[in-house]
Amino acid sequence: MTSAAGPPQGASSALAGGSEAVKRRAWGGIQLGLALAVVAGLLASCSPHASNVTTVRFWAMGREGEVVTALVPEFERAHPGVRVVVQQLPWTAAHEKLLTAFAGDSTPDIAQLGNTWIPEFVALGALSPLDARIAGSTVDPKDYFSGIWDTNVVGEHVYGVPWYVDTRLLFYRRDLLEAAGIRDVPASWTDWVKALAAIKARAAPDHYAILLPLNEVEPLLALALQQDDPLLRDGDRYGNFESQGFRRALAFYVDMFRRGFAPPMTASQMSNVWTEFGRGTFAFYISGPWNIGEFERRLPAELQNTWATAPLPGPSGPGASIAGGSSLVVFHESQVKDAAWQLVEYLSRPDIQLRFREMTGDLPPRRSAWRDPALANDVHARAFRDQLERVKPAPKVPEWERIADEMRNVAERAARGQWTVDEAVRELDVRTDRILEKRRWLLARASRD
C-alpha cells in the first residue's frame, strides 16, 4: 500500500543524499510508473478477452433492452467463456448514439437496429455481412416471413437477423360493424369504403368510422406498398410518387378525410385512443401488435368481446402492409464476432423468441414459433400471422427516414384540404429528389471511377 504523502516504502534510501530536484524527478517517475500500471490494469479488465472471458457488448432499445437481460444468464451458462454486457438505449436517442459510436470507433459488438436503419449503417460500412455465418447455423432464412427477412438484405448480402416483427393491420369494433349492417370484415378497398360509409351514416356528429392519425405515416405507407409501382425509381435515385400507384393510394387515403370517415387530427389531439375506441368514437384503427395488450388492459371487461383484428384490405383483396420490427446486427469493428454471432443464434431460437414474446408482447419473426399453441390460438394475434405473409419492406436507402417524414408532411396538408392530390404527389417528388441529390452525385462519381 502506498501513501500519497511520499514515496513507497524502500524508495527513500535510494534517494538519500540526492538533491531535492533529483528527488522530485525520481518520485515523479515512480508516480508515473504506478499510474501507467493502474491504467494498464484497467484496460486489461475492459479488454474483450480479459482473464480468458470474452465480453460481448450488446446495445438494445426501449422495453426490449430492459427485458433481454433476463435471457442473458442462460446464454452465459451455455457459453461459460462469454460474458454479455447489455446497455439499454432510449429509442429517442438510439439512432444518434449509434452514429456517434460509429464516428468514434466505439460501436458495440451486437445491437438491435430498426429494420429501416439497416441500409444507412450498411452504407456507412458499419455492419458485418452475415451470409457465411447464416449458412452454417440454426438460423434458417426459410423459416422467417419472407418480407421481414428481406428488410435485412441490402445488395447481395444479409446484414441482420430479424429479432421481432411489426406490421400494421385493422383493429375494429365488431359490434359497430354489425349495427351498421356489415356482416363480414372488408377485404378489399371497395368493401372497406362501403363499411366506412355505413358506419359514418349512423354515427353521432362527433363520431367517425376510422382513426388515421395525421402524425403517423404507416397507414399511408401500407396503402402505397399495396401498389405495383415502386416508391423510388431509376435505381432509387428519384422519387416515384407521381406514379399511378402512389397517386391511387394517396387519393384513397385523402378521401377518407374528405368524406368525413376520419377526423383530421393527430394522435396527440385525441385525449385517449383506447378510451375513445371503447366509446365508439371510431370503429376502425390501423395499428400494430403492441395494441393487443393495450386494448386487453385498458378496455372494460364488458367490451372485451366487441373488438377484433383483421388483415388490411387491398385494392382487390387482402393487401400488403409494412415490414417493420427490429433486427440483430454484428458490427464490422467487433473483435469478438464469433461470440457475438453465438448470441444472435441464441436469441433467434424459436423457444427463446416465445419467451421474449411473453415478456414484451413482441411478435416472433420465425414461422415455427407461431406453431406454439398459446400463440397460434391467440384470436387477436392470428390476424398478424396472416398479415405477416403479405408484408413488404420500405425502399432500402439510407435517406428513407427523411423521405417518410416528408410523405407524412405532404399527406397531412392534402388531408386537410390545403393541396390537391396532384399537387401533393408533385411536391413529394420534388422534396424526395432534393433529399436524394447527394445519393445521385455519389453514384455518378462511383460509376466514373
C-alpha positions in Angstrom: 0.0 0.0 0.0 1.4 3.4 -0.9 0.9 6.8 0.7 0.0 9.9 -1.3 2.3 11.9 1.0 5.6 10.3 0.0 7.4 7.6 -2.0 6.6 4.0 -1.4 8.4 2.1 1.3 12.0 1.3 0.4 12.4 4.1 -2.1 13.6 6.7 0.4 17.1 5.0 0.9 17.7 5.1 -2.9 17.0 8.8 -2.9 19.1 9.7 0.3 21.7 12.4 -0.2 20.4 13.5 -3.6 19.3 17.0 -4.4 15.7 18.0 -4.0 15.4 18.3 -7.8 16.7 14.8 -8.3 14.3 13.5 -5.6 11.4 15.2 -7.2 12.3 13.8 -10.7 12.7 10.3 -9.3 9.5 10.4 -7.3 7.7 11.7 -10.4 9.0 8.8 -12.4 7.8 6.4 -9.7 4.3 8.0 -9.7 4.1 7.8 -13.5 5.1 4.2 -13.4 2.4 3.4 -10.8 -0.2 5.4 -12.8 0.7 3.5 -16.0 0.4 0.2 -14.2 -3.1 1.1 -12.9 -4.2 2.2 -16.4 -2.8 -1.0 -17.9 -4.8 -3.0 -15.4 -8.0 -1.1 -16.1 -7.5 -1.5 -19.8 -6.9 -5.2 -19.3 -10.1 -5.5 -17.3 -12.0 -3.8 -20.1 -10.5 -5.9 -22.8 -13.0 -8.2 -24.6 -10.7 -11.1 -23.9 -9.6 -10.3 -20.3 -9.0 -13.2 -18.0 -10.0 -15.7 -20.7 -13.5 -14.3 -20.7 -14.9 -12.8 -23.9 -17.1 -9.8 -23.3 -19.9 -9.1 -25.8 -21.3 -5.6 -25.7 -24.9 -5.6 -26.7 -26.9 -2.4 -27.2 -30.7 -2.7 -27.1 -33.5 -0.2 -27.1 -36.6 0.6 -25.1 -38.5 -2.2 -23.4 -36.5 -4.9 -25.2 -33.4 -3.5 -23.7 -34.9 -3.9 -20.2 -36.1 -7.5 -20.5 -33.4 -9.1 -22.6 -31.1 -9.1 -19.6 -33.4 -11.9 -18.2 -32.4 -14.1 -21.1 -28.6 -13.5 -20.8 -27.9 -15.8 -17.8 -29.0 -18.9 -19.7 -26.8 -17.9 -22.6 -23.8 -17.4 -20.4 -24.3 -20.7 -18.7 -24.3 -22.4 -22.1 -21.2 -20.4 -23.0 -19.1 -20.1 -19.9 -16.3 -18.2 -21.6 -18.6 -15.4 -22.7 -20.0 -12.5 -20.7 -22.7 -10.3 -22.2 -22.9 -6.6 -21.1 -26.3 -5.1 -22.1 -26.6 -1.4 -22.5 -30.2 -0.1 -22.8 -30.8 3.0 -25.0 -34.0 5.0 -25.2 -35.4 4.9 -28.7 -35.4 8.7 -28.9 -31.6 8.8 -28.6 -30.6 5.4 -30.1 -30.0 6.5 -33.7 -27.8 9.4 -32.8 -25.8 7.4 -30.2 -25.1 4.7 -32.8 -23.9 7.2 -35.3 -21.7 8.9 -32.7 -20.3 5.5 -31.7 -19.5 4.7 -35.3 -17.8 8.1 -35.8 -15.8 7.5 -32.6 -14.8 3.9 -33.4 -16.7 2.7 -30.3 -19.6 0.7 -31.7 -20.9 -2.3 -29.7 -20.4 -5.9 -30.9 -24.1 -6.5 -31.4 -27.1 -4.2 -31.5 -30.8 -4.0 -32.1 -31.5 -2.0 -35.2 -34.8 -0.9 -36.5 -35.2 -2.5 -39.9 -35.3 0.8 -41.8 -32.0 1.8 -40.3 -30.1 -1.1 -41.7 -29.4 0.4 -45.2 -28.0 3.5 -43.6 -25.5 1.6 -41.5 -24.6 -0.7 -44.4 -23.8 2.4 -46.5 -21.5 3.6 -43.7 -19.7 0.2 -43.7 -20.6 -0.2 -40.1 -22.1 -3.7 -40.3 -20.6 -7.1 -40.8 -22.2 -9.3 -43.6 -23.7 -12.5 -42.1 -24.2 -14.7 -45.1 -21.4 -17.2 -44.3 -22.4 -17.4 -40.6 -26.1 -18.0 -41.5 -25.2 -20.7 -44.0 -23.7 -22.9 -41.2 -26.1 -22.0 -38.4 -29.5 -22.8 -36.9 -30.8 -19.5 -38.4 -32.9 -20.8 -41.3 -34.0 -18.0 -43.7 -36.8 -20.1 -45.0 -38.4 -20.2 -41.5 -38.7 -16.4 -41.5 -41.5 -14.4 -43.1 -40.0 -13.5 -46.4 -40.9 -9.8 -46.4 -39.4 -9.4 -42.9 -36.2 -11.3 -43.9 -35.9 -9.1 -47.0 -35.5 -5.9 -44.9 -32.1 -7.2 -43.8 -30.9 -7.9 -47.4 -29.0 -5.0 -48.9 -27.4 -5.5 -52.3 -26.2 -9.1 -52.3 -25.7 -9.6 -48.6 -27.6 -10.2 -45.4 -26.7 -7.8 -42.6 -29.1 -8.7 -39.9 -31.4 -11.3 -38.4 -35.0 -10.3 -37.5 -35.5 -10.3 -33.8 -39.1 -9.3 -33.6 -41.6 -8.2 -36.2 -44.0 -5.3 -36.5 -46.7 -4.6 -39.1 -50.0 -2.7 -39.3 -53.5 -4.0 -39.7 -57.1 -3.3 -38.7 -58.3 -3.2 -35.1 -62.1 -2.9 -35.3 -65.3 -2.9 -33.2 -67.2 -5.9 -34.3 -70.4 -4.7 -32.7 -70.3 -1.3 -34.5 -69.9 -3.1 -37.9 -72.9 -5.4 -37.1 -75.0 -2.4 -36.1 -74.3 -0.8 -39.4 -75.3 -4.0 -41.3 -71.7 -5.1 -42.1 -71.5 -8.8 -41.6 -68.0 -9.5 -42.9 -64.8 -7.7 -42.3 -63.9 -5.9 -45.5 -61.1 -7.5 -47.6 -61.0 -5.1 -50.5 -61.0 -1.3 -50.8 -64.4 -1.3 -52.3 -65.9 -3.3 -49.4 -64.0 -1.1 -47.0 -65.5 2.1 -48.3 -69.0 0.6 -48.1 -68.4 -0.3 -44.5 -66.9 3.1 -43.7 -69.9 4.9 -45.3 -72.4 2.7 -43.5 -70.8 3.3 -40.1 -70.4 7.0 -40.6 -74.1 7.3 -41.8 -75.4 6.1 -38.4 -72.7 7.7 -36.2 -73.1 10.7 -34.0 -71.8 14.0 -35.4 -68.6 13.8 -33.4 -68.0 10.1 -34.2 -66.2 8.7 -37.1 -65.7 5.4 -39.0 -61.8 5.2 -38.7 -58.9 6.9 -36.9 -55.9 7.8 -39.1 -53.7 10.0 -37.0 -52.0 12.5 -39.3 -48.7 12.3 -37.4 -48.4 8.6 -38.4 -47.1 7.8 -41.9 -47.5 4.0 -41.6 -51.2 3.7 -42.7 -50.4 5.6 -45.9 -47.2 3.7 -46.5 -49.0 0.4 -46.2 -51.5 1.5 -48.8 -48.7 2.6 -51.0 -46.9 -0.7 -50.7 -50.0 -2.4 -51.9 -49.4 -0.9 -55.4 -47.3 -2.4 -58.2 -45.4 0.9 -58.7 -42.2 1.3 -56.6 -41.9 4.4 -54.4 -38.5 5.3 -55.9 -37.3 4.9 -59.5 -34.1 4.7 -61.6 -32.1 2.7 -59.1 -33.6 4.6 -56.1 -32.2 7.8 -57.5 -35.5 9.7 -57.8 -39.0 9.7 -56.2 -41.7 7.9 -58.0 -44.7 9.4 -56.1 -46.3 10.8 -59.3 -46.8 7.2 -60.4 -50.3 5.9 -60.9 -49.8 3.5 -58.0 -48.9 6.1 -55.3 -51.4 8.6 -56.7 -54.2 6.0 -56.2 -53.0 5.2 -52.7 -52.9 8.8 -51.6 -56.2 9.6 -53.2 -57.8 6.7 -51.3 -56.2 7.9 -48.1 -57.2 11.6 -48.6 -60.8 10.6 -49.5 -61.3 9.1 -46.0 -60.8 12.6 -44.6 -62.8 14.5 -47.2 -65.8 12.2 -46.9 -65.7 12.6 -43.1 -64.8 9.0 -42.4 -61.7 10.1 -40.4 -61.1 13.1 -38.3 -58.2 15.4 -39.5 -56.2 15.2 -36.2 -53.1 13.8 -34.8 -53.0 11.1 -32.1 -52.0 13.8 -29.5 -55.2 15.7 -30.3 -57.3 12.8 -29.2 -57.4 12.5 -25.4 -57.0 8.8 -25.2 -57.1 6.4 -28.2 -58.2 3.4 -26.1 -60.9 5.2 -24.3 -62.3 6.7 -27.5 -62.2 3.3 -29.2 -64.2 1.9 -26.2 -66.7 4.8 -26.5 -67.2 4.0 -30.2 -65.7 7.3 -31.4 -64.3 5.3 -34.3 -64.8 1.7 -35.4 -61.6 1.1 -37.3 -58.0 1.8 -36.3 -54.8 0.8 -38.2 -52.2 -0.1 -35.6 -49.5 -2.6 -34.6 -49.2 -5.6 -32.3 -48.4 -3.7 -29.1 -52.0 -2.5 -29.0 -53.3 -6.1 -28.5 -52.0 -5.8 -24.9 -53.1 -2.2 -24.5 -56.8 -3.0 -25.6 -56.8 -6.0 -23.3 -55.7 -3.9 -20.4 -57.5 -0.7 -21.0 -60.9 -1.7 -22.3 -63.5 -2.7 -19.7 -64.5 -6.3 -19.3 -67.9 -5.8 -21.0 -66.2 -4.6 -24.2 -63.5 -7.3 -24.5 -65.7 -9.4 -26.8 -66.6 -6.5 -29.1 -63.2 -5.9 -30.7 -61.1 -7.9 -33.1 -58.2 -7.7 -35.6 -58.1 -8.3 -39.3 -55.6 -8.0 -42.2 -55.6 -4.8 -44.2 -57.9 -4.7 -47.2 -56.1 -4.2 -50.5 -57.2 -2.8 -53.9 -58.8 -6.0 -55.0 -58.5 -8.4 -52.0 -56.3 -8.8 -48.8 -53.5 -6.3 -49.1 -49.9 -5.9 -48.2 -48.6 -4.0 -45.2 -45.3 -2.7 -43.9 -42.4 -5.0 -42.9 -41.3 -3.5 -39.6 -39.6 -4.5 -36.4 -36.0 -4.8 -35.3 -33.1 -7.0 -36.2 -29.9 -8.1 -34.6 -26.7 -7.0 -36.3 -23.0 -7.5 -35.7 -20.7 -4.5 -36.1 -17.8 -4.6 -38.5 -15.3 -3.4 -35.9 -16.2 -6.0 -33.3 -13.2 -8.0 -32.1 -15.5 -10.8 -30.8 -17.6 -11.6 -33.9 -17.8 -15.3 -33.1 -19.2 -14.8 -29.6 -21.5 -12.1 -30.9 -22.9 -14.4 -33.5 -23.5 -17.1 -30.9 -25.6 -14.6 -29.0 -27.6 -13.8 -32.2 -28.2 -17.5 -32.7 -29.4 -18.0 -29.2 -31.8 -15.0 -29.3 -33.1 -16.4 -32.7 -34.1 -19.7 -31.3 -37.9 -20.2 -31.6 -38.2 -21.2 -27.9 -36.3 -18.1 -26.8 -38.4 -15.9 -29.2 -41.5 -17.2 -27.5 -40.1 -16.4 -24.0 -39.2 -13.0 -25.4 -42.8 -12.5 -26.6 -44.2 -13.4 -23.1 -42.0 -10.7 -21.6 -42.6 -8.0 -24.2 -45.6 -8.8 -26.3 -43.4 -8.6 -29.4 -44.3 -11.0 -32.3 -41.7 -13.6 -33.4 -40.3 -13.5 -36.9 -40.0 -17.3 -37.3 -43.0 -19.2 -38.6 -42.0 -22.2 -36.4 -42.5 -20.1 -33.3 -46.1 -19.5 -34.4 -46.9 -23.2 -34.1 -46.8 -22.8 -30.3 -50.4 -23.3 -29.1 -50.5 -20.2 -26.9 -49.7 -18.0 -29.9 -51.5 -20.0 -32.6 -54.7 -19.9 -30.6 -54.5 -16.2 -29.7 -57.5 -14.7 -31.5 -56.1 -11.2 -31.8 -52.6 -12.3 -32.9 -53.9 -14.6 -35.5 -54.6 -11.8 -38.0 -51.0 -10.7 -37.6 -49.8 -14.2 -38.6 -51.9 -13.8 -41.7 -50.7 -10.3 -42.5 -47.0 -11.2 -42.0 -47.2 -13.4 -45.1 -48.0 -10.2 -47.0 -45.6 -7.6 -45.9 -43.1 -5.5 -48.0 -40.1 -3.6 -47.0 -39.8 0.2 -47.5 -37.2 1.3 -50.0 -33.7 0.4 -48.8 -32.0 3.7 -49.0 -30.2 5.5 -46.1 -32.4 8.5 -46.7 -35.7 6.7 -46.3 -36.5 8.1 -42.8 -36.3 11.6 -44.2 -38.4 10.7 -47.2 -41.1 9.1 -45.0 -41.2 12.2 -42.9 -41.8 14.3 -46.0 -44.5 11.8 -47.0 -46.3 12.4 -43.7 -46.0 16.2 -44.0 -47.3 16.3 -47.6 -50.1 13.8 -46.9 -51.3 15.9 -43.9 -51.6 19.0 -46.0 -53.6 17.1 -48.6 -55.8 15.5 -45.9 -56.5 19.0 -44.5 -57.5 20.2 -48.0 -54.6 22.5 -48.5 -53.3 20.7 -51.5 -54.9 18.5 -54.2 -53.6 15.0 -54.7 -51.9 16.1 -57.9 -50.2 19.0 -56.1 -49.2 16.7 -53.2 -47.5 14.0 -55.3 -45.7 16.6 -57.4 -44.4 18.3 -54.3 -43.4 15.0 -52.7 -41.3 14.1 -55.8 -39.6 17.5 -55.6 -38.7 17.0 -51.9 -37.6 13.4 -52.4 -35.4 14.3 -55.4 -33.8 17.0 -53.2 -33.1 14.5 -50.4 -31.6 12.0 -52.9 -29.4 14.6 -54.6 -26.2 13.6 -52.8 -27.0 9.9 -53.5 -27.2 10.6 -57.2 -23.9 12.5 -57.1 -22.1 9.7 -55.2 -23.5 7.0 -57.6 -22.5 9.1 -60.6 -19.0 9.6 -59.2 -18.6 5.9 -58.4 -19.6 5.0 -62.0 -16.9 7.3 -63.4 -14.3 5.8 -61.1 
